[in-house]
Amino acid sequence: MPRLICFKTLKDLIQLCSVLSSRFTDKRREDDTSFVSLSGPEDEIREAAKTAIRAAHEDELPNDWRYEVCGLAADAMAEASEDDELSDVAAGVAESASSVYNSEVLRWYAELPDRLEYAERAREELGASEDVMGDLHHGQWLAACDAALFFLQSLETALEGSK
């Protein structure tokens, strides 16, 4: 098993995410809803992942959606090449993590109304959509992109700190 203290390059971040990818597991609750959980031994890799997951949550309490984004980010980074930029990997994760269904997007915002700030930010950064739902979809995409990027940057910081 690779040790965190050995990682120093983007190649090493890819290797770390290859390990982490298998540690994000799908589970089911008693009510049959699914969620993503971090499993595996209590080691330096798991501690780095926990820190990165907290970073990906920003100001939100732990929630299933952010864990799912972190799992997707680990998967995407494990498949990345050394030429890829973290921001490009995060954008790809956001495409996978954001929903195309209006009802799912509305439910996502209803879980935490503070998330409306993402729609406002999306209007500023990406331009206004033709309708409100477009802004809400772009906001969810932006939130997913941020979460994935914060997760990967936190792992990268852990790697740099171990040099």
N, C-alpha and C positions, 0 to 999 in steps of 0.2 A: 504494500500500500504506500503510495507516495506521501512524503511528509511535507507539510506546508513550508518548512524552513528551506526547502530546496528550490522553491519556485522563484524565478527572477525575470522572466520574459513573457511576452504575449503567448508564446508556445506553452509556457508553464500554466498560464491562466486557462488555456484551452484544455490542458491535461487535468487541471483541477476541476474544471466544469464537467469533464468526462466522468470523473469520479462522482461529483455532486449530482449529475444527471440521474444516475441510478439510485441516489438516495432520496429523491423526491418521488414519493409513492402515492398512488391514488387509493383512497380509503372510502368506506361507506359508513354513514351514521345509522342509527336504529330507524330513523325516518326515511331511509333509503336515499338521502342526498349524498352526493359525493364531495370529497374535498381532497386537497393535496397536503401531504404531511412530509416533514423531513425526518428520515429514519437513519439508521446506521450507528456505528460506534461513537461514543463520546471521545472525540479526538480533536486535534488542532483544525482539521478540515471542517468538522461539524461546528466548532466554535466560530470559525471565520464565516461559515454559511449563516449561522444565527445572527451574527453582527450585520451581515449583508442583507438579510431578510428584514431586520429592524430598519435599516437604512431605506429599503425599498418601500416600507410602509409610510414613510414621511411622517405626517402628524396623525395618521389614522391608527386606531387600535388594530391589533392583529385581526385579519380577515381572510377568508378563503380566496377571494379574488387576487389579492397581493401574493399569497403563497403560490397560486397557480402561475402568475406572471414570473415569479422567481424560478419556478421549475422550468417554464418555457425558456427563460433566459439561459439557464444552465444547459438545457438541450441545444439551444441555438449556438451558444459559445463553444460547446463540445464539437459541433459540426463546422465551426468557422475555420478560416485559414489565417495564417499569420499576417496576411495583407489586409484583412478586414479591419474596419474601424469599429470601436465599441458603439458609436452612435448608429452606425448602419445595422449592426446586430440588434440593437435595441429597437430600431424602427421596424425590423422584420418581426420581432417579438410582438410589437404593438399591433401589427397586422393580424397576427394569430389570436391575440388576447382580446381585441375589441370586437364587439358583436355587430353584425349587420342587421339584426332584428330590433326594431323600435321598442318592443315590449321589454326585451332584455336590457337595453340601454336605459330605459325609464326605471326599471327595477334597480339597476346599478346605482343610479342617482338617488333613488328613494332610500336606499340603504344608509347613505350618508349625504344629506343635503349639502354639506360643505363642498362636495365634489363639483357643485355648479361653478365653482371658481375655475375648474378646468375648461368648461365651455366658454367662459368669458376670456380666458387666456388664449384659447384656440382661435376665437374671433380676432384677437389682437395679433397673434403670431402667424396664423394661417389664412386670415381673411374671413370675412363673414360668408356664411353659407347662404343658399337660397332660402332656407327656412330654419326654424328653431331646431328641428330634429337633426339637421345637418351639423349644426353647432354642437349639439349634444354628442353626436357620434364622434366628431373631431375631438371633443374634450375627453372622451373615454380613450381614444387613441393616444392623445397626448399624455394622459395619466399612465397608461400602460408603457409608453415609451420612457417616461420619467422613471417609473418603478424599475424597469429592466436596466436602465442606465445606472441608476443609483445602486442596484444590486451588483452589477458588474464592476462599477468603480470601487465599491467597497471591497470586493474581493481583490481587485488590483492593488488597492491601498494595503491590504493585509499582506499581499505578496511583496510589495515594495518595502514594507516595514520589516520583513523577515530577511532582507539582504544582509 
